Structure formats: structure tokens, C-alpha cells
Amino acid sequence: MTTADFKKMIVEGIPGKLPAPKPYDQNLNHAPRRKDILSPEEKKLAIKNALRYFPLQFHKILAGEFARELIDTGRIYMFRFRPDYEIKARHIDDFPYKSRHAAAIMLMISNNLDTSVAQHPHELITYGGNGAVFQNWAQYRLTMKYLSEMTDEQTLVIYSGHPLGLFPSHKDAPRLVVTNGMVIPNYSSQDDWERFNALGVSQYGQMTAGSYMYIGPQGIVHGTTITILNTCRKLRGKNKDNGLKLFVSSGLGGMSGAQPKAASLAGVISVIAEINPKAINTRYTQGWVDEVVSDTERLAERVNDAIKGKRAVSFAYHGNIVDLWEQFARYNIKIDIGSDQTSLHNPWAGGYYPAGISFEESNRLISSDPEKFKELVRESLRRQVKAINTHCERGTYFFDYGNAFLLEASRAGADIMNSQGNFKYPSYVEDIMGPMCFDYGFGPFRWVCCSNDPADLEMTDRIAAETLGKIMKDSPLEIQQQLSDNLLWIEQASKNKLVVGSQARILYADAEGRIAIAKRFNSAIERGIISAPVVIGRDHHDVSGTDSPYRETSNIRDGSKFTADMAVQNVIGDSFRGATWVSLHNGGGVGWGEVINGGFGMVLDGSKETDKKLTMMLHWDVNNGIARRSWARNSGAMFTLEREMKRTPGLNVTVPFIADDRLIDEALSE
Ligand SMILES: NC(=O)c1ccc[n+]([C@@H]2O[C@H](COP(=O)([O-])OP(=O)(O)OC[C@H]3O[C@@H](n4cnc5c(N)ncnc54)[C@H](O)[C@@H]3O)[C@@H](O)[C@H]2O)c1
């Protein structure tokens, strides 16, 4: 297909002639059949809702087809309207546009739906089992059409995948404002999501799926490497010799699949349990897992060999994580670091496979007997926690990996609470990422080269490394470790060959680093050293972007961790400081109703105005969270804020006085 044909199809939007039905592609990973939750009346409503996108002459054929999709899959994806062209990141100028910034957004959407990037591409799911870009193919087609015709005086509004339309605005406004899954708080249970999503009126956008900022596995490999490196440092404390550590966890899926690769980069032996043979095969053929073993006795032998040989080997255990924990306890294998990355944010619809029954049987039970399936999941979680507790009594450091493991285990009645009524184990943010990274402003900054040219990516890597190197020379001791980890990462980035899809890079940086790197990119674009615009953004899993009491804000201890002011303020603040697009989501990572998170994208186009915008917006985007973390009395954030106020005119933040606990105890005992 020529570029001109491709452009024509984008501009066409919903085609005037009904396209032929699409065959089901067996070679791709498909979303599991969703729960049959709608009443007969609601099913009618779901079909009526879906038909809103199409002219009346299509309705007779489509009504029957959509009814079948709803029965067969639990959703109406409108498979027939999946376009015939390949969906992938392309050069920005290969998209049809009137606004070049809108073309950059098209590139980012296309990357999220690329079959080599997305988890269930035909169901428009990028990652995490339910992280949707759109609810159906009509929404995709309409959105791309709107983006192709919008000017720099309009803003596109998206409600949970549904393009509400183009509205007049102005040049400095965001070109796109996205919300995902925003519901009235009392209607945010798991079943509410199932119902609203089946009706076609809401979606779970995860974090970077519904905000078009996913960059394939690289982002997660980097984040997981940083987590494992910092966990080893935490365990080491003041001791110099860290020894070779053994890490045990589960999941070789979208994000969890990064664990073996990251463990190897961090110099740690890893054993990751995975029940789905397809997921194992993906990671093994990719070279992210060294060995696959299905027998726990053999696995124990191979792990002992690796320990003796001092080799950071990565193993995939084909089986259930519960069996792995139980068997390793029996064989007396000393696990240093333990975690879990099953998709427990989505426990009843295929996120967690219970022990004791086969993978296939689970998939059947999810829709044929959901109540029985739920009970099996709960029982399995109780068993898993029991085995983990045994290991932890023997010295394992266990942490929750932001997948709602502790939360769901507690709901299942597992022995997971301590005598004070708190979880026995910390979340990785509570103990590691929060105090060691986020409180100092370090988080997952990322960029995408809109030329789609590896040469541009190489240039940006070089510029970023030089910039970080310079910053490091004058930086305080408190952030030297973070800077040096990321400098090393960016220096080796191209060697690690982690680019899948768009030409993207990630590194952890603070406000100073993010602004300095973005400014230098913008100037290089202006001078033609980088050949096309660059999109900057971040994961929502960051300093300020996310309010999530069991994850991003789990180390906020002033009682405010169940509030969501920070995440909402962040998106509002980004939008009027120059973001090209912003998004605000309910759900993401830990589950629907458990988190509010947001993100942004900004197109660097080499202009003077962009230079001003990026400085203002990135400064707010990090320091909003620093100010909140400082107000919560987090020492790292208080240090960072004090430093920031000294060097930023106009920044004047309320800082806490720290009361003496004894005084308060005395006051209460009087
Ligand atoms: N990697 C990170 O940094 C990170 C950060 C935050 C949250 N998370 C969370 O981690 C979870 C996993 O994310 P993902 O994108 O990999 O999801 P995913 O659904 O793609 O992968 C999870 C994998 O776990 C496997 N699995 C489920 N139950 C199992 C069991 N009992 N035993 C063995 N394997 C089992 C599944 O087959 C699946 O392949 C999500 O809840 C996500 O929100 C990850």
C-alpha cells in the first residue's frame, strides 16, 4: 500500500461502503472472553450504542454481527472495521495532517496498536490484559480522521476512547484532552467496569495505553532494572558485598515479562513462574529468558548450579507460582527477593490463574462458572501467601509489585496482615521507588523520535548522556546514585537493543534533568541536528502523575494517600502550561477504582514557544509531586524542594513544621 493510499484511508474515517468481515487471526494473542454481565435489556442498549457510529443502511447487517460479538467475546469490538493497512509508528509526515502536532499523536496511537507492541492488538488492548486504547474500531477510525483534519486552533476531546469531537480552542491549548474510566466514585467496582465497558460507554485505559504513551517493553525493563538494583542496595545496607541474589516472582506477560531480562541486567538470578505457554515462548524466543523448566525438582537443581557457579541465569518455570513457592520451601531454597506480577488488578477475568487446575480449565471457568472461579482464586491466594510467609520467616525480602497482590490476598482472607492491621509486606514504591526515586523527583521520562529514524534516536541518546554527565558534576551526593544508574543505562541503551515499535527511549530523571534534556533536543531540532520533532512524555507511574494508595503514593504517611488531588491537579496544570495532550484515568496498574492517574505528551518542534512551554510544564509536572511529598514530611522530598526553591524564582511552596511525637503523646495522655 502506498503512503498516499494509507493517507486516504485515514482521512476517510468510517468507510462509506461496508468493508468485508475480517477473519479471526489465530497467530495473535487475543483478549479472553469477558464476563457475560449485561441483562437482556442492557444487551439491546449495547448494540444500539454501537450502531450510533454508522449510517442506517449498515444497521441490519451490523446489528446481528454486533450481537454475535457481544455473545462470543463479551464486548463489541467491531472487528470488521479493523483497517487493512499495517498499524505502526511511521515518519510523522507519512500521516495526513493540517496540524503537525496532531500527526505526532497519530504516530503515538499507531504505536500502541502495532501488532508487535500491543498485547491483544485486535481487541485494541496494549497491555495489562485490559489496557485499552479504544473500545472499538469505529472509535479508532473516527479519532484518526479527526486528527488528520484538525488545525492548531482546535482541541479533540476523547471520553474513554470515544471521540466526542473537535472543539474550537487556541494555538497554546492542548490539541487533545483524554479521560479514561472517569466515573462517579460510588460506581467504580470491578463489575461496574465490566458493565460500562460492555455497554460501550467507558474503558480501562491502564496508564500509557489509553494516553498513547506506551513505548513497548523498554520502559518496563528499565523500571524493573532500577527496582531490582535499588532492592539489592536496600538489602546490602552498609555491607559492601552484596553477594549473588536469587529473585522469585511470577508473570512473563506484557510488563511482567521484563523481570528476567531486568534481573540479568542487575546481575541477579531469577526464577519467574508463568502458566501460559504462549507468554513463555515469546520471552524465550526474544532471548529475555535463558532457560525454561517445567519440573520443580529439576529447577531447584539448576538454580543451585547457578548459585554455585555465580552466574546470573534467568529461568522461566512453566507452571503455577503457588507450586513454585511451595516446592522451593520444601527444597529449602533460600530466596533473597520475592515478588508477584500476576495481573491481580484484574483477578476474576484471567489476570490470576488459581493453583490446582489447568490453564485451559481456568479459561473455561471464567465465563462458565465465575463464582466457582472466584473461590478457586481466593483459595489459591491463601495458599500462595502461606508459602511466601514461610520463606519470609527464613529471610526472604518480599514486596508487592503494584499488581494489587496484597490487596486481593487480604480480600481473600490470606494471612497477610500484621498485628497493627497493616500489610505484612511493603509495596515496591513504599520501600524502594518512593523514598529512593520519586521523593527526589526521579521518574520515567521518555521520548519518541517522530522521524521514526534510528539515527535520530542515537543522536538523542548522545545528547541525553552528555546532559546527564554535565548535571552530575555539580549535583549533591543524595542524587548521585540515581544519576549514575541512568547515565550508565543511556550509554548502553543502544547495545541492549530494546526498541520495539517507535524509536523511543526512557530514563529516570528529575525536573532539572528532564528540562535540560528537552531543551537540548528542542534546540537540536531547530538546528536540524535531529531531523524531525520529538515527543516527550512519561509513564503515569511517576512522582506526581498518580494517586494510588498501595503503589505510587504508598509512602505518603500523613493520611492523604486516599486523596487524588495531586493527580488531578497535575493534569490541569500540565494542560495550561503547554502540553500537547493530557489524559486523566481511573484505574491503571492496581485496578479500576483503586487509582487516579494522568499523563501528558508534548511535541518538541524546535520553536522558541516550545522552549518556554517545556520549561514551565516539566517544572510543574515534577514539582507538584515534590511539594505534596514534602508536605507529607518525606525527608527526600523536603530536601529536593528546598533545593528547588533556592534556584527557581517564583516558586514558593508551603513547607511543614515537624512536630515532636512525644509532645503529642503527652498532650493526648493529659
Ligand atoms: N512491571 C512493573 O513495573 C509493574 C508496575 C506496576 C504494576 N505492575 C502490575 O503487574 C501486573 C502484571 O502486568 P502485565 O502487563 O505483565 O500483565 P499480563 O496479564 O500481561 O501478565 C501477567 C502474567 O501472569 C500469568 N499468570 C497469572 N496467574 C498466574 C499464576 N498463578 N502462576 C503463574 N503465572 C500466572 C499470566 O499468564 C500472564 O502471562 C499488572 O497487575 C500490572 O499492573 C507491573
The ligand as an ORCA input file, in Angstrom:
! r2SCAN-3c Opt
* xyz 0 1
  N       6.405     -4.309     35.887
  C       6.078     -3.269     36.570
  O       6.887     -2.369     36.836
  C       4.722     -3.112     37.081
  C       4.478     -1.954     37.722
  C       3.268     -1.800     38.268
  C       2.310     -2.781     38.174
  N       2.535     -3.900     37.513
  C       1.455     -4.880     37.501
  O       1.921     -6.181     37.264
  C       0.845     -6.966     36.743
  C       1.295     -7.725     35.520
  O       1.343     -6.866     34.374
  P       1.479     -7.496     32.906
  O       1.398     -6.380     31.938
  O       2.669     -8.371     32.843
  O       0.163     -8.376     32.828
  P      -0.094     -9.669     31.943
  O      -1.508    -10.022     32.205
  O       0.375     -9.442     30.567
  O       0.873    -10.775     32.590
  C       0.618    -11.481     33.768
  C       1.025    -12.928     33.536
  O       0.848    -13.675     34.718
  C       0.492    -15.015     34.345
  N      -0.156    -15.647     35.476
  C      -1.360    -15.332     36.026
  N      -1.595    -16.101     37.090
  C      -0.536    -16.915     37.231
  C      -0.190    -17.896     38.182
  N      -0.977    -18.184     39.223
  N       1.001    -18.533     38.047
  C       1.836    -18.245     37.005
  N       1.550    -17.309     36.080
  C       0.384    -16.636     36.200
  C      -0.428    -14.820     33.159
  O      -0.490    -15.971     32.367
  C       0.197    -13.613     32.461
  O       1.039    -14.009     31.388
  C      -0.294     -5.992     36.462
  O      -1.228     -6.040     37.510
  C       0.416     -4.668     36.417
  O      -0.434     -3.605     36.696
  C       3.730     -4.093     36.945
*
